[in-house]
Structures are given as structure tokens and as C-alpha cells.
Amino acid sequence: MMMKRNLLFTAVTALFLSACGGGGGSQTSAPAAPASDASGAASTAAAPAATGELNIYNWSDYVDPDTVAAFEKENGVTVRYDYYDSNETLEAKVLTGKSGYDLVAPSIVSVGRQIQAGAYQPIDKSQISNWNNIDPELLKLMDQVDPGNQYAVPYFWGINTVGINKDKVAKALGDMPMPENAWDLVFKPEYTSKLKSCGISFFDSPAELFPLALHYLGKDANSENVDDLKAAADLLKAVRGDVKRFSSSGYIDDMARGDLCAVTGYGGDLHIAQTRANDANNGVKIEVMVPVTGVGVWVDSFMIPKDAANVANAHKYINYTLDPKVAAQNADFVSYAPASKPARDLMKPEYAQDPSIFPSPEVMAKSFVILPKSPDAVKQSVRLWQQLKAGQ
């Protein structure tokens, strides 16, 4: 397990370093080789018949609606787009084997476990002509949980970090200076006791929050040691009374309205909150922070559930999102780093050069990849999480 962790960290560092110089690479793509079976022989299975529907289950606020409308028009397809706000919610759906969806986008922390459970069908790479646009370092990273990149096609990658309402935080802290480590704002009672007055929100997910707490404590962020997990839970219990809510998506609008002042959140979601506040011209000033001690790094990938009924359209849509222009449009809308490497050169400069979207080498060197956990570690985390939320 330690070897796999080292490989993942090396891969994510390389991913960032390759992204520093902009998109690089060609904006033209060559068709990938056909999917192969376990023996390495090229698959000759006939492509699934085309239909007029596509059912997508994705994270909220994770696509520019205009790109979906364009896909529908270009392909004569009606898209049903539903949303979830945590990996736990998605997993509960796909592991039933009757999800009712053709595409989903789990995070790297869940991919390996869900593949092993038989939740997905392989990707036919011969139908993904834009495959070569994917950042190769992302594919190396995903290969650790999806050997051979058979099931998962990277969509976006990003960070778990801290977002604040600058004015409200300054007012709540009074004469107390901002901490050097931004994580202190949400994990240290000295600060949370003051920010309680203006609203603190935590991820509503042990898979997202426990690694952050472990990293803050100086422990392995992906530790499965029972004592380490209990230490993380104790850290969170110490500030539990100061937390207003647990949310993995609702904090976006709450931050935009000024109803919260400090949150653990996804970097892109915090940018969306920032944009909504600016559009509303309500005086709310949101800062997406990049703690000097590092952040959590993740990759979300498109995957086709085992029960998908519209497989051909699922492949069409995956291929469509890897087109540099489409990927850049989506990236500008959701403010995350796209898997399509050439897309960065087409993004708005304020996003392409934003350190909270493409963090600095110094931050990445201190960051960690959120890794899959064993069933026992998951059960332990969930049990501790339930106790934490219940205030026990």
C-alpha cells in the first residue's frame, strides 16, 4: 500500500509540473487504440446502437449548461442531468446495479472500490477520438486505481481547501491576526470559537474531511490506522460545537449570500460562490485560500455504469467533453482544472493562472492525493463520522 501511495504522489506532482507551462501538447487528437481484453488483444465487439437519450448523474454545478445544450443539438440527443453532492451518495446509487444512469463521475477515492464491485463497464477507447487530449500524467495517476485506464476517463481535477468571507472573518477575529496556516481557521478552537458567530461549514463526507484533519495533525492523510482516525475525529470533535452546518454543495449559495464565513470546500465550488456574489453585487468578498501546508488533491472521472442503456451516447459525450474548446468552456464555468490538457491554453487567463485552480509547485509538494480506503477503514470512518455529527 505504501508503494502505491508513493506512486500516486509522484504522479500528481508530475501532473502539476506538466500543467505549469500551460496546456502544451497539440490541440489536435488522434484516435486511441481500440480497447483491449485481458490478453491484450484488440476488442472487436460491435459498437452499441445509438439512441436518442443520455442520462447523466454528476456533481452539482459541474458543467456549463450551454455545452450540454450544444451536445443535444449536434447529436439529436435529449440529456437528463441529475446531481449529487457527495461520493457516498453516488456510491449508494451505483452499487445497487440499477442506477438508471449512463454516465457518472466518481472521485479517485471511490473508483477502485467501485470497479472491483463490478459497478461499471469498460470504456471503448476506439470511440474516444479525443483520448490523446487527456493529460498523460492524469492517466498515470488514475492507472493506480484503474489499471490500464479501462473504466475511468478523467474529467476534472482540483483541490479541497478553505474558503472565507474576508470581511466577516476580519470582523470576527478582531485584533487576532490571520493565521499563517489557513487550516487553523477551521480546525483550531482558538479561531473557530470566534468564527462561529459568522458561520462555519464542513464537508458532509468523512472521505473528504478525515484526510484533511489527518494532514493537519501531521499524520498520513490516507492513514487507515484506527488510532489515527480517532485522533482526526477528536480534532473535529473539539470544534464540532462551532460548526454551523455540514454540506458538500449547499455552502456555495450560503457563501455567496454571506451566510457563512469559513468553509472546507472544493476549490472550484468556492470560485462559483465568488462569481455569484460578484454577479449579485452584494458586497460579499470571498477568498479561495491555498494553505501553505498543502491541500487535498482529487480527480473526478466519467464512468459508464453496468446498467447503462445508452452506451453509445455516453461515449459520444465523454469524447465531446475532451474537445479542447468544450473543455475550456466547461472549465471557465466551473473553475476547475480540465483533464483535456490543451484546454488550459483556451481558458480565461484569470482561471488558467489562478493558484487555487493550478496550485504552485511549493503547495503541491506539501499536498496529498485522496486515496481509496479499505472496507474496514471506511466502516471505521463512517462510525466515527456518525458519532461526530451526532455530537457524541
N, C-alpha and C positions, 0 to 999 in steps of 0.2 A: 504493500500500500504506500509506503514512503517513497518508493521509486516512482510510482505513478504520480504522486503529488509533486515530486521534483520535476518530472516531465511536463506536467501541466503548468507549473510556474514558469519554467523555461519557455514554454510555448507562448504564454500570454505576454511575457516580457518581449519576446521576439515580435509578437503581433503588434505591440505598441511601437517598437522601434521601427518596424516597417511602415507604420502609419505616419510617423513623424514627418516624413518627407512628402506628405500629400498622397494622393491616390497612387501615383506611379503606375506602372503597367499600362497595357493597351486598353483602350475603351472598346475595342472590337473583341469578339469572343469566338472561339472555335468550339464545335460540338465536342462534348466529352465522349470518352469511350463508352460503349454500351455497358449496362450493369452486368456484373459477373456473378456467377453462382459460387458456392463454396469451393469448387475445384479450380476456379479462376477462369472457366470457360465463359465466353460471352453469352448472355441470355438471348434467346431467340423468341421469347414469348411475344405474342401479338399485343399491340397497344390496346388498352381498354377503349371501348366505344365511347364516343363523345356524347355528352348530354347537354341540356340547357340550364343546368343548375350547379351551384357550388355553395357548400355550407362550411363557413369558417368560424372557428372558435378561437379567439385571440385575446391578448391583453387589452384592456380599455385604453383608449387614446393612443393607439399604436399603429395608425395608418392614416394617410391623408385621404379623406373620403373621395376627393376628386380622382385619385388614381384608381380607386375601386370602380367608380362610375365609368371611367375611360376603359377599364378592362371589360366591363359588362358590354359596353357599346362595340368595342373592337371584336369581341368574341361571341356576341349573341348569347351571353350567359347572365342569368339572374343570380346575384350573390346575396346569401343570407349571412349577415355578420353578427355574431353574438360575442359577449365579452365575459371574462373572468378577471379576478384581481389577485389571485394567489396560485402558486404551483399546487398547493394542496387541493384547491377547488378543481383544477384541471385534472389532476391525477384521479380523484374520486370519479370523475366522469369517464375517462378513457379506460380505466382498468375494469370497468363493467363489461367491456367488449361491445357495448351498444351505445356509443357516444352520439350517433346521429350526425357526425361531422365528417368533412372530407379533409380538412386541414386544421391543425392545432400548432401552438408554438411554445412548447415547454422550455424551461431553462436548463442549463447544463447539469444542475444539481439533480434533476429528475430523469434525464434522458436514459442513462444506463439502466436504471432500475425498471423503467417502463418498457424498454426494449426487451429485457430479459423476461418480463412478464408477458411478452407476446402481444403488446398493445398496438404495434404498428406493422405496416407492410413496407418492403424495401422501395427505395426510390429508383425509378428507371432513368438513369442519367442520360440515356440516348434522347430523352425528351426534354432535357435541360440544356439547350444550346448556349445559355449564358453561364454555364457552370464555371468556366475559366475566369469569370469576373470575381469569383469569391476569393477573398484574401487567403492565400495558401497557409498562412500562419493560423488562421481560424480553423481551417480544416485539420491541421495538425493537432490543434487543441481539442477539437471535437473527436478526433480519432481515438483519444484516450478513453472515451465513454461510448463511442460508436465506431468500433474497429472497421476500417475500410470505408468509412463515411457512407455506409449503406442505407441508413434510415433518416438521418437528420441533415437538413440543408440550412446553414446559418442565415439568419435574417437580420438581427441587430446584436450589438454587444454594448455593454455600458457598465456603470458603477452604482453601488449602493453607498450613499453618502448622507450628509447633513444639509438641510436647507433651513434658512432663517428669515424672519421678517426683521430686517435690520433695525428699523426704528423702535419696534416693540421690544426687541431684545435689549437694545441700548437703554431704553427706559426702565425695563425690569431689573437690569443689572445695576443701574445707578452708578455709583462710584467704582464698582467692581470692574476691572478691565476684562476684555475678551480673553479667553484662554488661548495659549499657543496651540494647543491641540483642540480642534473643534469638537471632537467626540466628547470632551468634558461637558459640553453644553447639555447633552442628553444622558450621559452616564455617571456624572459626578453630582451627588446630592447638594454640594455647595452651590452649584449652578441651577440644577433642576428645581430646587426649593424656591428660587426666585422666578424662574421662567414658568412655573406652574400657573402664575397669575395671568399669563397671556396665552397659554395653551401649548402642550407638548403632545406629539403623536408618534407612536411607534408602528413599525410594520406589524401587520396582523399575521405573522408567519414565523414559526420557530426556525424554519430553514433559512430565512433571511436574517433574522435578528441574532440568533445564537452565535453564528460565526463572527459578527461584528463585536459582540460582547467579549468573546474569547480573544479576538485580536487586540481589543482594548486592554485586556488583562495581561497581554504579553505572552499568551499561550498560542498553540497551534489553532488557527481559526477553524480548521476542519477536524479537530480532535474528537475522538469517539470515547475517550476516557470518561468514565462515569463521574469521577471527582472533578474533572474539568467542566463537564456540563453542569454539574451542581454549582460550581463556582460562578459560571456565567449566569445561572438562574439567580444566585444570591446577589450578584451585581445588579441585576434587573429588579429584583425584589426591593432593593434599597431605595430605588427611585419610583417604584410602582405607584405609590400614592400621589406622585406629582404628574403622572401621565393622564392626559385628558381622554385620549381615545387610542384604539388600535385600528389601523387602517392601512391597506395596501394600495388604495387608489383614491378614496374619498378625500384624502388630505390635499389633493390637487386644488379642488374648488375652495376648500376651507382656507388654504394658504392664500389663494387669490383674493378671497374676501377679507382677509385679515383676521380670521377666526382662530388661527394658530400662529405661533411664533417660532417654534423649533420642531423639526421633524426628522425622522430617519426615512429616507425615500430614495426612489430611483432617480438618477441624475436627470434623465430626460423629462420625467414627470414634473420635477421641480422647475425645469425650464418652461414647461407648459403652463404651470401656475404663474410663473413670472410673466409670460406673454399675456395671459388672461387678465392679470392685474394691470398691466400696461394698457391693454386694449380698453379696459373699463375706466382707465384714468382715475382710479380711486385712491391714489396716493400710497398704495401698498408697495413697498420696495423689498423684493425678495432676492436673496443672495444664495446661489448654489455653491456651497463650500467644497473645498477639496483638502481634507485634513492632511497635514504634513506627515502623519504617521501611517498613511495609507488608507485604501478603500477596498470594498469588496468588488470583485470583477466577475461578470457573468456573460454568457452567450445564450441567446434565445434562437431556436431553430424551428423551421417549418417541418412538420412530420405528418404522414398520412395514416390515420387510424385504420386498424384492421377491418373495421366495418364500413369504410368509406364507400359511398355509392357512386361518386362522380370523380373517379381516379384520374381520368384524362384531363379534366378541368383543373384538378388540384396541381398536376404537373405544369399546366399552362400558367397557372397563377404564380407558382414558385418561380418559373422562368421569367415571367413578367417582372417580378419584384427585384430580380437580379440585373435587369437592364439599368445601366448607369443613370440615365435620366430619371427613370421611375424611382430608383433607389435614392437618388439625391432629393427628389421631391418629397418622398416619404420622410427622409432623414431631416430635412428642414422643418417639416411639420411636427415631428415627434421629438426632435433634438436628441437623437441617439446616433451612435456610430454605425453606419451600414455595413453589411457583410460584403457588398459589392465594392471592391477596393477602388475602382476608377471613379465611383460616385463622389468621393471626397472632393475631387477637383471641381465638381459641379455644384457643390453645396455653397450656401451663402457664406461669405468669409467669416462672419461673426460666429457661425457654428463650426466651420471647418477648423478654426484656430482657437476654439474655446477649450481651455484646460480641463473643464468639467465634463467635456464630451470626449476629448482626446487628451487624457492626462499626461503630465510631464514624465520624463524618464525617472526623475527622482521620486515622484509619488508612486509610480508603478513598481519601482524596486522595493518599496515597502508595503505593497498591496498583496492581496491573495486572491486566488481563484476559488469560488464557491464550489466545492466538490460533492459528488454523491455520497450518501451515507449508508451504512449497513442497516438492515431491518431493525436490529436491536438498538442501534443508536437513534434511529428515527422514533422508535417506541419510547425510548427514554426521554428524548427531547419533547415529544408530544405530551408525555405525562407531566414533565416539569413545566411545560408551557401552560397547560390547563390549570395547574396549581397557581402559576404566576398571575394569570388573568383573573382567577377567582380571588386573588388577594390572600392566598394561603401561604 
